[in-house]
Amino acid sequence: MDELTKTIASRGDLAHLALFLWASGASALLVFALRELAAANRRFEDFVKEIAALNRLFKKD
């Protein structure tokens, strides 16, 4: 990675390097947020299933 940075710096493409790093970071944060959202959705679905099971249990007369 050090050689790549030196090559980019010598060609004067620091703005492109900064843009690439920003886009990579933003994409990584998006992936992390989507994973967390999916996990929260699974936990909520499990919660709703348990509540439905309790409702069926207590509804029997």
C-alpha distance matrix in Angstrom:
0.0 3.8 5.5 5.1 6.3 8.7 10.0 10.7 12.3 14.3 15.6 16.7 15.2 14.4 16.9 15.2 11.9 14.3 16.2 13.5 12.5 16.3 17.1 14.7 16.3 19.7 19.4 18.5 21.4 23.6 23.0 23.7 26.9 28.1 27.8 29.7 32.3 32.9 33.4 35.8 37.6 38.1 39.5 41.8 43.0 43.8 45.7 47.7 48.6 49.9 52.0 53.5 54.4 56.1 57.9 59.2 60.3 62.2 63.7 65.7 69.3
3.8 0.0 3.8 5.4 5.1 6.2 8.7 10.0 10.5 12.2 14.4 15.4 14.7 13.7 16.8 15.8 12.5 14.8 17.4 15.3 14.2 17.9 19.3 17.3 18.5 21.9 22.2 21.3 23.9 26.4 26.0 26.5 29.5 31.1 30.9 32.6 35.1 36.0 36.4 38.6 40.6 41.2 42.4 44.7 46.1 46.9 48.6 50.7 51.8 52.9 54.9 56.5 57.4 59.0 60.9 62.3 63.3 65.1 66.7 68.8 72.4
5.5 3.8 0.0 3.8 5.4 5.1 6.2 8.6 9.8 10.5 12.4 14.3 13.9 13.9 17.1 15.8 13.1 16.0 18.3 16.1 15.9 19.6 20.6 18.9 20.7 23.9 23.8 23.4 26.3 28.3 28.0 28.9 31.9 33.1 33.0 35.0 37.4 38.0 38.7 41.1 42.8 43.4 44.8 47.1 48.3 49.2 51.1 53.0 54.0 55.3 57.3 58.8 59.7 61.5 63.3 64.5 65.7 67.6 69.0 71.1 74.7
5.1 5.4 3.8 0.0 3.8 5.5 5.1 6.2 8.6 10.0 10.8 12.5 11.2 11.4 14.2 12.4 9.8 13.1 14.9 12.7 12.9 16.6 17.3 15.8 18.0 20.9 20.8 20.7 23.7 25.5 25.3 26.6 29.3 30.4 30.7 32.7 34.9 35.6 36.6 38.8 40.4 41.2 42.8 44.8 46.0 47.1 49.0 50.7 51.8 53.3 55.2 56.5 57.6 59.4 61.1 62.3 63.6 65.5 66.8 69.0 72.6
6.3 5.1 5.4 3.8 0.0 3.8 5.4 5.2 6.0 8.5 10.0 10.6 9.6 8.8 11.9 11.0 8.0 10.7 13.3 11.8 11.5 14.9 16.4 15.3 16.9 19.9 20.4 20.4 22.8 25.0 25.2 26.2 28.7 30.3 30.7 32.4 34.5 35.6 36.5 38.5 40.3 41.3 42.6 44.6 46.0 47.2 48.8 50.6 51.9 53.3 55.0 56.5 57.8 59.4 61.0 62.5 63.7 65.4 66.8 69.1 72.6
8.7 6.2 5.1 5.5 3.8 0.0 3.8 5.5 5.1 6.0 8.6 9.9 10.3 10.0 13.6 13.2 10.9 13.5 16.3 15.2 15.1 18.4 19.9 19.1 20.6 23.5 24.2 24.2 26.6 28.8 29.0 30.0 32.5 34.1 34.5 36.2 38.3 39.4 40.3 42.3 44.1 45.1 46.4 48.4 49.8 51.0 52.6 54.4 55.7 57.0 58.8 60.3 61.5 63.1 64.8 66.3 67.5 69.2 70.6 72.9 76.4
10.0 8.7 6.2 5.1 5.4 3.8 0.0 3.8 5.5 5.2 6.3 8.8 8.9 10.0 13.3 12.1 10.6 14.0 16.0 14.7 15.5 18.8 19.8 19.2 21.3 23.9 24.2 24.6 27.3 29.0 29.3 30.7 33.1 34.3 34.9 36.9 38.8 39.7 40.9 43.0 44.5 45.5 47.1 49.0 50.2 51.5 53.3 54.9 56.1 57.7 59.4 60.8 62.1 63.8 65.3 66.7 68.1 69.9 71.1 73.3 76.9
10.7 10.0 8.6 6.2 5.2 5.5 3.8 0.0 3.8 5.5 5.2 6.3 5.3 6.5 9.5 8.4 7.2 10.6 12.4 11.6 12.8 15.7 16.7 16.7 18.7 21.1 21.6 22.4 24.8 26.4 27.1 28.6 30.7 32.0 32.9 34.8 36.5 37.6 39.0 40.9 42.3 43.6 45.2 46.8 48.1 49.7 51.2 52.8 54.2 55.8 57.3 58.7 60.2 61.9 63.2 64.7 66.2 67.9 69.0 71.4 74.9
12.3 10.5 9.8 8.6 6.0 5.1 5.5 3.8 0.0 3.8 5.4 5.1 6.0 5.8 9.5 9.9 8.6 10.9 13.6 13.6 14.0 16.6 18.4 18.5 20.0 22.4 23.5 24.1 26.2 28.1 29.0 30.1 32.2 33.8 34.8 36.3 38.1 39.5 40.7 42.4 44.0 45.5 46.8 48.4 50.0 51.4 52.8 54.4 56.0 57.5 58.9 60.5 62.0 63.5 64.9 66.5 67.9 69.5 70.7 73.1 76.6
14.3 12.2 10.5 10.0 8.5 6.0 5.2 5.5 3.8 0.0 3.8 5.5 7.8 8.9 12.3 12.6 11.9 14.4 16.8 16.7 17.5 20.2 21.7 21.8 23.5 25.9 26.8 27.5 29.7 31.5 32.3 33.6 35.7 37.2 38.1 39.8 41.6 42.9 44.1 45.9 47.4 48.8 50.2 51.9 53.3 54.8 56.3 57.9 59.4 60.9 62.4 63.9 65.3 66.9 68.3 69.9 71.3 73.0 74.1 76.5 80.1
15.6 14.4 12.4 10.8 10.0 8.6 6.3 5.2 5.4 3.8 0.0 3.8 5.6 8.3 10.9 10.7 11.0 13.9 15.4 15.5 17.1 19.5 20.5 21.1 23.2 25.1 25.9 27.1 29.3 30.7 31.6 33.2 35.2 36.4 37.6 39.4 40.9 42.1 43.7 45.4 46.7 48.2 49.9 51.3 52.6 54.3 55.9 57.2 58.7 60.5 61.9 63.2 64.8 66.5 67.7 69.2 70.8 72.4 73.4 75.9 79.4
16.7 15.4 14.3 12.5 10.6 9.9 8.8 6.3 5.1 5.5 3.8 0.0 3.8 5.7 8.0 9.0 9.7 11.7 13.4 14.4 15.7 17.6 19.1 20.1 21.8 23.5 24.7 26.1 27.9 29.3 30.7 32.2 33.8 35.2 36.7 38.3 39.6 41.2 42.7 44.2 45.6 47.3 48.8 50.1 51.6 53.4 54.7 56.0 57.7 59.4 60.6 62.0 63.8 65.3 66.5 68.1 69.8 71.2 72.2 74.8 78.2
15.2 14.7 13.9 11.2 9.6 10.3 8.9 5.3 6.0 7.8 5.6 3.8 0.0 3.8 5.4 5.3 6.5 8.8 10.0 10.7 12.6 14.4 15.5 16.6 18.5 20.1 21.1 22.7 24.6 25.8 27.1 28.8 30.4 31.7 33.2 34.9 36.2 37.6 39.3 40.8 42.0 43.8 45.4 46.6 48.0 49.9 51.2 52.5 54.2 55.9 57.2 58.5 60.3 61.9 63.0 64.6 66.3 67.8 68.7 71.2 74.7
14.4 13.7 13.9 11.4 8.8 10.0 10.0 6.5 5.8 8.9 8.3 5.7 3.8 0.0 3.8 5.4 5.0 6.1 8.5 9.7 10.5 12.2 14.1 15.1 16.4 18.2 19.7 20.9 22.5 24.1 25.6 26.9 28.4 30.1 31.6 32.9 34.4 36.1 37.5 38.8 40.4 42.1 43.5 44.7 46.4 48.2 49.3 50.7 52.5 54.1 55.3 56.8 58.6 60.0 61.2 63.0 64.5 65.9 66.9 69.6 73.0
16.9 16.8 17.1 14.2 11.9 13.6 13.3 9.5 9.5 12.3 10.9 8.0 5.4 3.8 0.0 3.8 5.4 5.1 6.1 8.5 9.9 10.5 12.1 14.1 15.3 16.3 18.1 19.8 21.0 22.3 24.2 25.7 26.8 28.4 30.2 31.5 32.6 34.4 36.2 37.2 38.6 40.6 42.0 43.0 44.7 46.6 47.7 48.9 50.9 52.6 53.5 55.0 56.9 58.3 59.3 61.1 62.9 64.1 65.0 67.7 71.1
15.2 15.8 15.8 12.4 11.0 13.2 12.1 8.4 9.9 12.6 10.7 9.0 5.3 5.4 3.8 0.0 3.8 5.4 5.0 6.0 8.6 9.8 10.4 12.0 14.1 15.1 16.2 18.1 19.8 20.8 22.3 24.1 25.5 26.7 28.4 30.1 31.2 32.7 34.5 35.9 37.0 38.9 40.5 41.6 43.0 45.0 46.3 47.5 49.2 51.1 52.2 53.4 55.3 56.9 57.9 59.5 61.3 62.8 63.6 66.2 69.7
11.9 12.5 13.1 9.8 8.0 10.9 10.6 7.2 8.6 11.9 11.0 9.7 6.5 5.0 5.4 3.8 0.0 3.8 5.4 5.1 6.2 8.6 9.9 10.4 12.2 14.1 15.2 16.4 18.3 19.8 21.0 22.5 24.2 25.7 27.0 28.6 30.1 31.6 33.1 34.6 36.0 37.6 39.1 40.5 42.0 43.7 45.0 46.4 48.1 49.7 51.0 52.4 54.1 55.7 56.9 58.6 60.1 61.6 62.6 65.2 68.7
14.3 14.8 16.0 13.1 10.7 13.5 14.0 10.6 10.9 14.4 13.9 11.7 8.8 6.1 5.1 5.4 3.8 0.0 3.8 5.4 5.1 6.1 8.6 9.8 10.6 12.2 14.1 15.3 16.5 18.3 20.0 21.1 22.4 24.3 25.8 27.0 28.4 30.3 31.7 32.9 34.4 36.3 37.6 38.8 40.5 42.3 43.3 44.8 46.7 48.2 49.3 50.8 52.7 54.0 55.2 57.0 58.6 59.9 60.9 63.6 67.0
16.2 17.4 18.3 14.9 13.3 16.3 16.0 12.4 13.6 16.8 15.4 13.4 10.0 8.5 6.1 5.0 5.4 3.8 0.0 3.8 5.5 5.1 6.1 8.5 9.8 10.4 12.1 14.1 15.3 16.3 18.2 19.9 20.9 22.3 24.3 25.7 26.6 28.4 30.2 31.3 32.6 34.6 36.1 37.1 38.6 40.7 41.8 42.9 44.8 46.6 47.6 49.0 50.9 52.4 53.3 55.1 56.9 58.2 59.0 61.7 65.1
13.5 15.3 16.1 12.7 11.8 15.2 14.7 11.6 13.6 16.7 15.5 14.4 10.7 9.7 8.5 6.0 5.1 5.4 3.8 0.0 3.8 5.4 5.1 6.0 8.5 9.8 10.4 12.1 14.2 15.2 16.4 18.2 19.8 21.0 22.5 24.3 25.5 26.9 28.6 30.1 31.3 33.0 34.7 35.9 37.3 39.1 40.6 41.8 43.4 45.2 46.5 47.8 49.5 51.2 52.3 53.9 55.6 57.1 58.0 60.5 64.0
12.5 14.2 15.9 12.9 11.5 15.1 15.5 12.8 14.0 17.5 17.1 15.7 12.6 10.5 9.9 8.6 6.2 5.1 5.5 3.8 0.0 3.8 5.5 5.1 6.1 8.5 9.8 10.5 12.3 14.2 15.4 16.5 18.3 20.0 21.2 22.6 24.2 25.8 27.1 28.5 30.1 31.8 33.1 34.5 36.1 37.8 39.0 40.6 42.2 43.8 45.1 46.6 48.2 49.7 51.0 52.7 54.2 55.6 56.8 59.3 62.8
16.3 17.9 19.6 16.6 14.9 18.4 18.8 15.7 16.6 20.2 19.5 17.6 14.4 12.2 10.5 9.8 8.6 6.1 5.1 5.4 3.8 0.0 3.8 5.5 5.1 6.1 8.5 9.9 10.6 12.2 14.3 15.4 16.4 18.3 20.0 21.1 22.3 24.3 25.8 26.8 28.4 30.4 31.6 32.7 34.5 36.3 37.3 38.7 40.6 42.2 43.2 44.8 46.7 48.0 49.1 51.0 52.6 53.8 54.8 57.5 60.9
17.1 19.3 20.6 17.3 16.4 19.9 19.8 16.7 18.4 21.7 20.5 19.1 15.5 14.1 12.1 10.4 9.9 8.6 6.1 5.1 5.5 3.8 0.0 3.8 5.4 5.1 6.0 8.5 9.8 10.4 12.2 14.2 15.2 16.3 18.3 19.9 20.8 22.4 24.3 25.5 26.6 28.6 30.2 31.2 32.7 34.7 36.0 37.1 38.9 40.7 41.8 43.1 45.0 46.6 47.5 49.2 51.0 52.4 53.2 55.8 59.3
14.7 17.3 18.9 15.8 15.3 19.1 19.2 16.7 18.5 21.8 21.1 20.1 16.6 15.1 14.1 12.0 10.4 9.8 8.5 6.0 5.1 5.5 3.8 0.0 3.8 5.5 5.1 6.1 8.6 9.8 10.6 12.3 14.2 15.4 16.6 18.4 19.9 21.1 22.7 24.4 25.7 27.2 28.8 30.2 31.6 33.3 34.8 36.2 37.7 39.4 40.8 42.1 43.7 45.4 46.6 48.2 49.8 51.4 52.4 54.8 58.3
16.3 18.5 20.7 18.0 16.9 20.6 21.3 18.7 20.0 23.5 23.2 21.8 18.5 16.4 15.3 14.1 12.2 10.6 9.8 8.5 6.1 5.1 5.4 3.8 0.0 3.8 5.4 5.1 6.2 8.6 9.9 10.6 12.2 14.3 15.4 16.6 18.2 20.0 21.2 22.5 24.3 25.9 27.1 28.5 30.3 31.8 33.0 34.6 36.3 37.8 39.0 40.6 42.3 43.7 45.0 46.8 48.2 49.6 50.8 53.4 56.8
19.7 21.9 23.9 20.9 19.9 23.5 23.9 21.1 22.4 25.9 25.1 23.5 20.1 18.2 16.3 15.1 14.1 12.2 10.4 9.8 8.5 6.1 5.1 5.5 3.8 0.0 3.8 5.4 5.1 6.2 8.7 9.9 10.5 12.3 14.3 15.3 16.3 18.3 20.0 20.9 22.3 24.4 25.7 26.7 28.4 30.4 31.4 32.7 34.6 36.3 37.3 38.7 40.7 42.0 43.1 44.9 46.6 47.8 48.8 51.5 54.9
19.4 22.2 23.8 20.8 20.4 24.2 24.2 21.6 23.5 26.8 25.9 24.7 21.1 19.7 18.1 16.2 15.2 14.1 12.1 10.4 9.8 8.5 6.0 5.1 5.4 3.8 0.0 3.8 5.4 5.0 6.2 8.6 9.8 10.5 12.4 14.3 15.2 16.5 18.4 19.9 20.9 22.7 24.5 25.6 26.9 28.8 30.3 31.4 33.0 34.9 36.1 37.3 39.1 40.8 41.9 43.4 45.2 46.7 47.6 50.1 53.6
18.5 21.3 23.4 20.7 20.4 24.2 24.6 22.4 24.1 27.5 27.1 26.1 22.7 20.9 19.8 18.1 16.4 15.3 14.1 12.1 10.5 9.9 8.5 6.1 5.1 5.4 3.8 0.0 3.8 5.4 5.2 6.2 8.6 9.9 10.7 12.4 14.2 15.4 16.7 18.4 20.0 21.3 22.8 24.4 25.8 27.3 28.8 30.4 31.9 33.4 34.9 36.3 37.9 39.4 40.8 42.4 43.8 45.4 46.6 49.0 52.5
21.4 23.9 26.3 23.7 22.8 26.6 27.3 24.8 26.2 29.7 29.3 27.9 24.6 22.5 21.0 19.8 18.3 16.5 15.3 14.2 12.3 10.6 9.8 8.6 6.2 5.1 5.4 3.8 0.0 3.8 5.5 5.0 6.1 8.6 9.9 10.5 12.1 14.2 15.3 16.4 18.2 20.0 21.1 22.3 24.2 25.8 26.9 28.4 30.3 31.7 32.9 34.5 36.2 37.5 38.8 40.7 42.1 43.4 44.6 47.2 50.6
23.6 26.4 28.3 25.5 25.0 28.8 29.0 26.4 28.1 31.5 30.7 29.3 25.8 24.1 22.3 20.8 19.8 18.3 16.3 15.2 14.2 12.2 10.4 9.8 8.6 6.2 5.0 5.4 3.8 0.0 3.8 5.4 5.1 6.1 8.6 9.9 10.4 12.2 14.2 15.2 16.3 18.4 19.9 20.8 22.3 24.4 25.6 26.7 28.5 30.3 31.4 32.7 34.6 36.2 37.1 38.9 40.6 42.0 42.9 45.5 48.9
23.0 26.0 28.0 25.3 25.2 29.0 29.3 27.1 29.0 32.3 31.6 30.7 27.1 25.6 24.2 22.3 21.0 20.0 18.2 16.4 15.4 14.3 12.2 10.6 9.9 8.7 6.2 5.2 5.5 3.8 0.0 3.8 5.5 5.2 6.2 8.7 9.8 10.6 12.4 14.2 15.2 16.6 18.5 19.9 21.1 22.8 24.4 25.7 27.1 28.9 30.4 31.6 33.2 35.0 36.2 37.6 39.3 40.9 41.9 44.3 47.8
23.7 26.5 28.9 26.6 26.2 30.0 30.7 28.6 30.1 33.6 33.2 32.2 28.8 26.9 25.7 24.1 22.5 21.1 19.9 18.2 16.5 15.4 14.2 12.3 10.6 9.9 8.6 6.2 5.0 5.4 3.8 0.0 3.8 5.5 5.2 6.3 8.6 10.0 10.7 12.3 14.2 15.5 16.7 18.4 20.0 21.4 22.7 24.5 26.0 27.4 28.9 30.4 31.9 33.4 34.8 36.5 37.8 39.4 40.6 43.1 46.5
26.9 29.5 31.9 29.3 28.7 32.5 33.1 30.7 32.2 35.7 35.2 33.8 30.4 28.4 26.8 25.5 24.2 22.4 20.9 19.8 18.3 16.4 15.2 14.2 12.2 10.5 9.8 8.6 6.1 5.1 5.5 3.8 0.0 3.8 5.5 5.1 6.1 8.6 9.9 10.5 12.2 14.3 15.3 16.3 18.2 20.0 20.9 22.4 24.3 25.8 26.9 28.5 30.3 31.6 32.8 34.6 36.2 37.5 38.6 41.2 44.6
28.1 31.1 33.1 30.4 30.3 34.1 34.3 32.0 33.8 37.2 36.4 35.2 31.7 30.1 28.4 26.7 25.7 24.3 22.3 21.0 20.0 18.3 16.3 15.4 14.3 12.3 10.5 9.9 8.6 6.1 5.2 5.5 3.8 0.0 3.8 5.4 5.0 6.1 8.6 9.8 10.4 12.3 14.2 15.2 16.3 18.4 19.8 20.9 22.5 24.5 25.7 26.8 28.6 30.3 31.4 32.9 34.7 36.2 37.1 39.6 43.1
27.8 30.9 33.0 30.7 30.7 34.5 34.9 32.9 34.8 38.1 37.6 36.7 33.2 31.6 30.2 28.4 27.0 25.8 24.3 22.5 21.2 20.0 18.3 16.6 15.4 14.3 12.4 10.7 9.9 8.6 6.2 5.2 5.5 3.8 0.0 3.8 5.4 5.1 6.2 8.6 9.8 10.7 12.5 14.3 15.4 16.7 18.5 20.1 21.3 22.9 24.6 25.9 27.3 29.0 30.4 31.8 33.3 35.0 36.2 38.5 42.0
29.7 32.6 35.0 32.7 32.4 36.2 36.9 34.8 36.3 39.8 39.4 38.3 34.9 32.9 31.5 30.1 28.6 27.0 25.7 24.3 22.6 21.1 19.9 18.4 16.6 15.3 14.3 12.4 10.5 9.9 8.7 6.3 5.1 5.4 3.8 0.0 3.8 5.4 5.1 6.1 8.5 9.9 10.5 12.2 14.2 15.4 16.5 18.4 20.0 21.2 22.6 24.4 25.8 27.2 28.7 30.4 31.7 33.2 34.5 37.0 40.4
32.3 35.1 37.4 34.9 34.5 38.3 38.8 36.5 38.1 41.6 40.9 39.6 36.2 34.4 32.6 31.2 30.1 28.4 26.6 25.5 24.2 22.3 20.8 19.9 18.2 16.3 15.2 14.2 12.1 10.4 9.8 8.6 6.1 5.0 5.4 3.8 0.0 3.8 5.4 5.1 6.1 8.7 9.9 10.5 12.2 14.3 15.2 16.4 18.4 20.0 21.0 22.5 24.4 25.8 26.8 28.6 30.3 31.6 32.6 35.2 38.6
32.9 36.0 38.0 35.6 35.6 39.4 39.7 37.6 39.5 42.9 42.1 41.2 37.6 36.1 34.4 32.7 31.6 30.3 28.4 26.9 25.8 24.3 22.4 21.1 20.0 18.3 16.5 15.4 14.2 12.2 10.6 10.0 8.6 6.1 5.1 5.4 3.8 0.0 3.8 5.4 5.0 6.3 8.7 9.9 10.5 12.5 14.3 15.3 16.6 18.6 20.1 21.1 22.7 24.6 25.7 27.1 28.8 30.5 31.4 33.7 37.3
33.4 36.4 38.7 36.6 36.5 40.3 40.9 39.0 40.7 44.1 43.7 42.7 39.3 37.5 36.2 34.5 33.1 31.7 30.2 28.6 27.1 25.8 24.3 22.7 21.2 20.0 18.4 16.7 15.3 14.2 12.4 10.7 9.9 8.6 6.2 5.1 5.4 3.8 0.0 3.8 5.4 5.1 6.3 8.7 9.9 10.7 12.4 14.4 15.5 16.8 18.6 20.1 21.3 22.9 24.5 26.0 27.2 29.0 30.3 32.5 36.1
35.8 38.6 41.1 38.8 38.5 42.3 43.0 40.9 42.4 45.9 45.4 44.2 40.8 38.8 37.2 35.9 34.6 32.9 31.3 30.1 28.5 26.8 25.5 24.4 22.5 20.9 19.9 18.4 16.4 15.2 14.2 12.3 10.5 9.8 8.6 6.1 5.1 5.4 3.8 0.0 3.8 5.4 5.1 6.1 8.6 9.9 10.5 12.3 14.3 15.4 16.6 18.4 20.0 21.2 22.6 24.5 25.8 27.1 28.4 31.0 34.3
37.6 40.6 42.8 40.4 40.3 44.1 44.5 42.3 44.0 47.4 46.7 45.6 42.0 40.4 38.6 37.0 36.0 34.4 32.6 31.3 30.1 28.4 26.6 25.7 24.3 22.3 20.9 20.0 18.2 16.3 15.2 14.2 12.2 10.4 9.8 8.5 6.1 5.0 5.4 3.8 0.0 3.8 5.5 5.1 6.1 8.7 9.8 10.5 12.3 14.3 15.3 16.5 18.4 20.1 21.0 22.6 24.4 25.9 26.7 29.2 32.7
38.1 41.2 43.4 41.2 41.3 45.1 45.5 43.6 45.5 48.8 48.2 47.3 43.8 42.1 40.6 38.9 37.6 36.3 34.6 33.0 31.8 30.4 28.6 27.2 25.9 24.4 22.7 21.3 20.0 18.4 16.6 15.5 14.3 12.3 10.7 9.9 8.7 6.3 5.1 5.4 3.8 0.0 3.8 5.4 5.0 6.2 8.6 9.9 10.6 12.5 14.4 15.4 16.6 18.6 20.0 21.2 22.7 24.6 25.7 27.8 31.4
39.5 42.4 44.8 42.8 42.6 46.4 47.1 45.2 46.8 50.2 49.9 48.8 45.4 43.5 42.0 40.5 39.1 37.6 36.1 34.7 33.1 31.6 30.2 28.8 27.1 25.7 24.5 22.8 21.1 19.9 18.5 16.7 15.3 14.2 12.5 10.5 9.9 8.7 6.3 5.1 5.5 3.8 0.0 3.8 5.4 5.1 6.2 8.7 10.0 10.7 12.5 14.4 15.4 16.7 18.5 20.2 21.2 22.8 24.3 26.6 30.1
41.8 44.7 47.1 44.8 44.6 48.4 49.0 46.8 48.4 51.9 51.3 50.1 46.6 44.7 43.0 41.6 40.5 38.8 37.1 35.9 34.5 32.7 31.2 30.2 28.5 26.7 25.6 24.4 22.3 20.8 19.9 18.4 16.3 15.2 14.3 12.2 10.5 9.9 8.7 6.1 5.1 5.4 3.8 0.0 3.8 5.4 4.9 6.2 8.6 9.9 10.6 12.3 14.2 15.4 16.5 18.5 19.9 21.2 22.3 24.9 28.3
43.0 46.1 48.3 46.0 46.0 49.8 50.2 48.1 50.0 53.3 52.6 51.6 48.0 46.4 44.7 43.0 42.0 40.5 38.6 37.3 36.1 34.5 32.7 31.6 30.3 28.4 26.9 25.8 24.2 22.3 21.1 20.0 18.2 16.3 15.4 14.2 12.2 10.5 9.9 8.6 6.1 5.0 5.4 3.8 0.0 3.8 5.4 5.1 6.2 8.7 9.9 10.6 12.4 14.4 15.3 16.6 18.4 20.1 20.9 23.3 26.8
43.8 46.9 49.2 47.1 47.2 51.0 51.5 49.7 51.4 54.8 54.3 53.4 49.9 48.2 46.6 45.0 43.7 42.3 40.7 39.1 37.8 36.3 34.7 33.3 31.8 30.4 28.8 27.3 25.8 24.4 22.8 21.4 20.0 18.4 16.7 15.4 14.3 12.5 10.7 9.9 8.7 6.2 5.1 5.4 3.8 0.0 3.8 5.5 5.1 6.3 8.7 9.9 10.6 12.5 14.3 15.4 16.6 18.6 19.9 21.9 25.5
45.7 48.6 51.1 49.0 48.8 52.6 53.3 51.2 52.8 56.3 55.9 54.7 51.2 49.3 47.7 46.3 45.0 43.3 41.8 40.6 39.0 37.3 36.0 34.8 33.0 31.4 30.3 28.8 26.9 25.6 24.4 22.7 20.9 19.8 18.5 16.5 15.2 14.3 12.4 10.5 9.8 8.6 6.2 4.9 5.4 3.8 0.0 3.8 5.4 5.2 6.3 8.7 9.9 10.7 12.4 14.4 15.4 16.7 18.2 20.7 24.0
47.7 50.7 53.0 50.7 50.6 54.4 54.9 52.8 54.4 57.9 57.2 56.0 52.5 50.7 48.9 47.5 46.4 44.8 42.9 41.8 40.6 38.7 37.1 36.2 34.6 32.7 31.4 30.4 28.4 26.7 25.7 24.5 22.4 20.9 20.1 18.4 16.4 15.3 14.4 12.3 10.5 9.9 8.7 6.2 5.1 5.5 3.8 0.0 3.8 5.4 5.1 6.2 8.6 9.9 10.5 12.4 14.2 15.4 16.2 18.9 22.2
48.6 51.8 54.0 51.8 51.9 55.7 56.1 54.2 56.0 59.4 58.7 57.7 54.2 52.5 50.9 49.2 48.1 46.7 44.8 43.4 42.2 40.6 38.9 37.7 36.3 34.6 33.0 31.9 30.3 28.5 27.1 26.0 24.3 22.5 21.3 20.0 18.4 16.6 15.5 14.3 12.3 10.6 10.0 8.6 6.2 5.1 5.4 3.8 0.0 3.8 5.5 5.1 6.2 8.7 9.8 10.6 12.3 14.4 15.2 17.2 20.8
49.9 52.9 55.3 53.3 53.3 57.0 57.7 55.8 57.5 60.9 60.5 59.4 55.9 54.1 52.6 51.1 49.7 48.2 46.6 45.2 43.8 42.2 40.7 39.4 37.8 36.3 34.9 33.4 31.7 30.3 28.9 27.4 25.8 24.5 22.9 21.2 20.0 18.6 16.8 15.4 14.3 12.5 10.7 9.9 8.7 6.3 5.2 5.4 3.8 0.0 3.8 5.4 5.0 6.2 8.6 9.9 10.5 12.4 14.1 16.0 19.5
52.0 54.9 57.3 55.2 55.0 58.8 59.4 57.3 58.9 62.4 61.9 60.6 57.2 55.3 53.5 52.2 51.0 49.3 47.6 46.5 45.1 43.2 41.8 40.8 39.0 37.3 36.1 34.9 32.9 31.4 30.4 28.9 26.9 25.7 24.6 22.6 21.0 20.1 18.6 16.6 15.3 14.4 12.5 10.6 9.9 8.7 6.3 5.1 5.5 3.8 0.0 3.8 5.4 5.1 6.2 8.7 9.8 10.6 12.0 14.7 17.9
53.5 56.5 58.8 56.5 56.5 60.3 60.8 58.7 60.5 63.9 63.2 62.0 58.5 56.8 55.0 53.4 52.4 50.8 49.0 47.8 46.6 44.8 43.1 42.1 40.6 38.7 37.3 36.3 34.5 32.7 31.6 30.4 28.5 26.8 25.9 24.4 22.5 21.1 20.1 18.4 16.5 15.4 14.4 12.3 10.6 9.9 8.7 6.2 5.1 5.4 3.8 0.0 3.8 5.4 5.0 6.2 8.6 10.0 10.4 12.8 16.3
54.4 57.4 59.7 57.6 57.8 61.5 62.1 60.2 62.0 65.3 64.8 63.8 60.3 58.6 56.9 55.3 54.1 52.7 50.9 49.5 48.2 46.7 45.0 43.7 42.3 40.7 39.1 37.9 36.2 34.6 33.2 31.9 30.3 28.6 27.3 25.8 24.4 22.7 21.3 20.0 18.4 16.6 15.4 14.2 12.4 10.6 9.9 8.6 6.2 5.0 5.4 3.8 0.0 3.8 5.4 5.1 6.2 8.7 9.9 11.4 15.0
56.1 59.0 61.5 59.4 59.4 63.1 63.8 61.9 63.5 66.9 66.5 65.3 61.9 60.0 58.3 56.9 55.7 54.0 52.4 51.2 49.7 48.0 46.6 45.4 43.7 42.0 40.8 39.4 37.5 36.2 35.0 33.4 31.6 30.3 29.0 27.2 25.8 24.6 22.9 21.2 20.1 18.6 16.7 15.4 14.4 12.5 10.7 9.9 8.7 6.2 5.1 5.4 3.8 0.0 3.8 5.4 5.0 6.2 8.4 10.4 13.6
57.9 60.9 63.3 61.1 61.0 64.8 65.3 63.2 64.9 68.3 67.7 66.5 63.0 61.2 59.3 57.9 56.9 55.2 53.3 52.3 51.0 49.1 47.5 46.6 45.0 43.1 41.9 40.8 38.8 37.1 36.2 34.8 32.8 31.4 30.4 28.7 26.8 25.7 24.5 22.6 21.0 20.0 18.5 16.5 15.3 14.3 12.4 10.5 9.8 8.6 6.2 5.0 5.4 3.8 0.0 3.8 5.4 5.3 5.9 8.8 11.9
59.2 62.3 64.5 62.3 62.5 66.3 66.7 64.7 66.5 69.9 69.2 68.1 64.6 63.0 61.1 59.5 58.6 57.0 55.1 53.9 52.7 51.0 49.2 48.2 46.8 44.9 43.4 42.4 40.7 38.9 37.6 36.5 34.6 32.9 31.8 30.4 28.6 27.1 26.0 24.5 22.6 21.2 20.2 18.5 16.6 15.4 14.4 12.4 10.6 9.9 8.7 6.2 5.1 5.4 3.8 0.0 3.8 5.6 5.2 6.7 10.3
60.3 63.3 65.7 63.6 63.7 67.5 68.1 66.2 67.9 71.3 70.8 69.8 66.3 64.5 62.9 61.3 60.1 58.6 56.9 55.6 54.2 52.6 51.0 49.8 48.2 46.6 45.2 43.8 42.1 40.6 39.3 37.8 36.2 34.7 33.3 31.7 30.3 28.8 27.2 25.8 24.4 22.7 21.2 19.9 18.4 16.6 15.4 14.2 12.3 10.5 9.8 8.6 6.2 5.0 5.4 3.8 0.0 3.8 5.6 6.0 9.4
62.2 65.1 67.6 65.5 65.4 69.2 69.9 67.9 69.5 73.0 72.4 71.2 67.8 65.9 64.1 62.8 61.6 59.9 58.2 57.1 55.6 53.8 52.4 51.4 49.6 47.8 46.7 45.4 43.4 42.0 40.9 39.4 37.5 36.2 35.0 33.2 31.6 30.5 29.0 27.1 25.9 24.6 22.8 21.2 20.1 18.6 16.7 15.4 14.4 12.4 10.6 10.0 8.7 6.2 5.3 5.6 3.8 0.0 3.8 5.5 7.8
63.7 66.7 69.0 66.8 66.8 70.6 71.1 69.0 70.7 74.1 73.4 72.2 68.7 66.9 65.0 63.6 62.6 60.9 59.0 58.0 56.8 54.8 53.2 52.4 50.8 48.8 47.6 46.6 44.6 42.9 41.9 40.6 38.6 37.1 36.2 34.5 32.6 31.4 30.3 28.4 26.7 25.7 24.3 22.3 20.9 19.9 18.2 16.2 15.2 14.1 12.0 10.4 9.9 8.4 5.9 5.2 5.6 3.8 0.0 3.8 6.2
65.7 68.8 71.1 69.0 69.1 72.9 73.3 71.4 73.1 76.5 75.9 74.8 71.2 69.6 67.7 66.2 65.2 63.6 61.7 60.5 59.3 57.5 55.8 54.8 53.4 51.5 50.1 49.0 47.2 45.5 44.3 43.1 41.2 39.6 38.5 37.0 35.2 33.7 32.5 31.0 29.2 27.8 26.6 24.9 23.3 21.9 20.7 18.9 17.2 16.0 14.7 12.8 11.4 10.4 8.8 6.7 6.0 5.5 3.8 0.0 3.8
69.3 72.4 74.7 72.6 72.6 76.4 76.9 74.9 76.6 80.1 79.4 78.2 74.7 73.0 71.1 69.7 68.7 67.0 65.1 64.0 62.8 60.9 59.3 58.3 56.8 54.9 53.6 52.5 50.6 48.9 47.8 46.5 44.6 43.1 42.0 40.4 38.6 37.3 36.1 34.3 32.7 31.4 30.1 28.3 26.8 25.5 24.0 22.2 20.8 19.5 17.9 16.3 15.0 13.6 11.9 10.3 9.4 7.8 6.2 3.8 0.0
